Amino acid sequence: MLETFAIPLLQAVVVVNSVLVAVTFLVLMERKVIAWAQSRLGPMRVGPHGILQALADPIKLILKEDITPTRADRWVFTIAPIMSLVPALVVFSVVPFGFEFPYWISNINVGLLFIVAVTSIGVYGIILGGWASNSKYPLLSSLRASAQLISYEIAVTITLVSVVLTSGTLNLIGIVEAQRDFELPLLGTGVWFAFTQPVALVLVFIGGLAETNRMPFDLPEAETELTGGFHTEYSGMRFSMFFLAEYANIIVISAVIAIMFFGGWMPPFSNVAALDFLEVIPGWIWLISKVFFVLYMFIWLRATLPRYRYDQLMNIGWKVLIPIALANLVLTAIMKVLVA
Amino acid sequence: MTIDTPRASTSASAFDTDELILNMGPQHPSTHGVLRVVLRLDGERVISADCVIGYVHRGIEKLCENRDWTQIILLTDRMDYVAAASSNLGYCETVEKLMQVEVPRRARYIRTVLAELQRMASHCLWLGTHAMDIGAMTVLMYAFRERELILDLFEEYCGARLTYNSMRIGGLPLDIPSGWDKRVLAFCDLMEPKLDEYEDLLTNNRIWLGRTRDVGVISGEDAISLGLCGPPLRGSGVSRDVRKDEPNAAYDEFEFDVPLGMRGDTYDRYLIRMEEFKQSIRIIRQAIEGLPEGPVMGKVPRLLKPPAGETYHAVESPKGELGYFIVSDGRSTNPYRLRVRPPSFCNLQGLSRLVKGHLVADVVALIGTIDIVLGEVDR
């Protein structure tokens, strides 16, 4: 009883709350990093250096009036943000933070498949939210979103398959173990997949940007074109659910990248004996710092790049990313056969 | 979509398609004010675009008929409010032409400096908002950072930061404060590396190129027949710059180049404005270094009463050819009729032509590239 319900429930409460708090601070971090990139200070008023802005924003969003447009499809309009947020949080049930039990909620042998499957449910939230608003900008946005998210998901999934081929397992813990035990000529063990699968890393990163609607692929939101896109008509708590879902998804994709390519909770360069003192730091801190490194890259790109146009985005997805992903997959398979 | 097969009546009719009428504006983040564009869309592709204007019409031309000649200067500030000094310049020169007043050389030099500083300030705003529309948000902050310095220079000169009222008929109300010329030169030195900073972010950026190259192409002939002026006209390779063709202020005494485009697309218009920054710096340096001594106000009567007659005079504002047509009846102390040829209004006419066949995302890029200020479009 305790094993099957109480402990996982406790873990889930801890993880979900940590994610939600992480999201608020991620928003603060984004505002700060972008501000520094733009030679500004960013939020400075609430608390020292604006630290408490992370609490003020959610409070503001919760207290705001929640408006449903008269001509919206009420039921779908209400359910859409929930459909968007829940999958983004559910995914964390299979994200491991270490090899042993208390660091993961559930260790299923198809963890990666589960993540890919559940995150794609989140697309429905965006599509339905845009459609149910019964407004033109959200409609255009949800059309864009459905095309974009589905086509980039293909590229990302194909790329992930090549990593799965290398590791030989869909289990996320297994993938980290594979990075620990995988033996390379000259380098020995403990080499991250970032070094053995660099093309896949780049593809998953680009695909991840597109799947989470981040710059330069933030077309479904495209503030300056579609005035916010699918969430134009949303306000208050329902808006913040979309908001939370978006940032939770960014954390998910960063966690996937950290686990699959940067050795998860392993300290860097574990094959170098001189760096053994890094083992002192617990694994989950390593994982979180790697996640935040990837998040920082996401934010950095947002401060730097302009936005792609819809047709250019589809061209990149279908004519560049998917062929490269397939070529990478075939190459990985050939290498696997040759090594075996 | 029309399907002429017999099956169309049963299954395919479920896929009836229709055009989508999308109202972009008047409240939209990228229409640069209160412009309303009614777009007819086929998917994301624009079939036609109609501009609806007049949301900030204040009747400035009519107001001018009831103000005396000096009071009108501050009304011209309110037209192109991001380039008020250029509007001042155009109006004052037109009245001077009507009255045949001689403006002292020092005043003409300082006017040139003010107009060119204003061009840079206006182009900073254009660059920032244009890049922002296409999604590059950092450029906006960088450009505004430098625009702020220009506004500081204006503040030091005339006390105002937006609506300057910085010129008078016959010259200038004030001589430059001591050390101002040094600070203008220092700003020019500071601005040059900043321009490289903007260009690092955009000029060779693949996404920026993809978003602007071959977008909104317009040929030279079409640009002329649409009445385009300023950078949109020069982007199509037509050499027309009032500063060169009909020199006003002190432009005939300085060396500068008029950059011309080759393709007439958004990228060319971007490059032209970036080059105009450099040419403005060049003009300002020459003007400050050769600044003559003397008075800044010519001999004009206290009560202005231009002789009966009419005149048209144009200056090259940052947005294009800004012209004033003034009729005086010779008896009263206010104009009988004042008509402005605003470059923003004329360039805006090209918009529906430019956006045809492009995607929604290009519409905001093209509104940005023609660089309009709605205060001037509506007046």
Interface residues (C-beta under 8 A of the other chain):
Chain A: I34 A37 Q38 S39 R40 K136 Y137 L139 L140 L143 R144 M215 P216 D218 L219 A222 E223 T224 E225 L226 T227 R302 A303 T304 L305 P306 R307 Y308 R309 Y310 D311 Q312
Chain B: L20 L22 N23 H28 P29 S30 G43 E44 A131 M132 D133 I134 G135 A136 M137 T138 M141 Y142 R145 L201 L202 N205 I207 W208 G210 R211 L359 V360 A361 D362 V363 V364
